[in-house]
């Protein structure tokens, strides 16, 4: 990508693995994100594409300061995304993604926002907002102020979520499948508004999605990720030069090729595993070695570790077939 003196987003040789219960990556674990480098400048709109599990959400969360990495690996507005909390508290860095949920004491985690409250009270309850920008977002997203969150559809609640998230003018915006619940009109109007934000205010946007309708002329750059590694990053003009297909068909061809390669690898690995590990010991036929099932250390709905030293383990007995 084109280089400038002060890019708004800089990712340099990013390497990331989710930590275990001790706070460190499990020994010998394969990095989820590996040697990832990317640079974006003010005003650029980046479309982040890849198959499920490619690492798109993890990359966006790292950029949004939700996972700690070395400050030299990820810089947003020339500051550390994780260590400089003023980036998000000021609104300069905005992350919108996933379902709109909250944790409720004695009820559970990630409970959908469905309390009996109006859209008006939620939107107008955000302090220090430019009234003109608020009114524009309400119009763009076609929000009815009388909507009650416990009676609204998923798409209506999503509109309110997006509106609240965009009330403060941002410099960097990270979107993770945020338009999945919107209808065609709401999505088209929102994308038009976001493009205007980049053109008029110089905002930088990274948008991860699997829905490509109406996106042919929206992104300025396209980034393709597979297995946590950067496969392609280039301006849309160059993408159109190397492919005569539409944006959706172009991405589809990449994903189909990736899927075929993965199937081939899995088939070869399965054949190799059966050949290497199948054996007989003292009349007991063992496929693989009896292994300790992985325990992530946390019980559902609680903040207490389930692991106490080495005594808590589970033998995967279904892998032992008695002869």
Secondary structure, DSSP 8 states (H G I E B T S, - for coil): ----TT-SEEEEEEEE----TTSS--TT---SEEEEEEEE-TT-EEEEE--TTSSHHHHHHHHTTSS---TTTEEETTEETTT-THHHHTTSEEEEES--EEEETTTEEEEE---S-BHHHHHHTSSS--HHHHHHHHHHTT--TT-BTTTS-HHHHHHHHHHHHHSS--SEEEEESTTTT--HHHHHHHHHHHHHHHHHH--EEEEE-S--TT-TTT-SEEEEEETTEEEEEEEHHHHHHH--S-HHHHHHHHHHHHHHHHHHHHHHHHHHHHHHHEEEETTEEEES---B----SB-TT-SSB---TTS---B-GGGEEE-
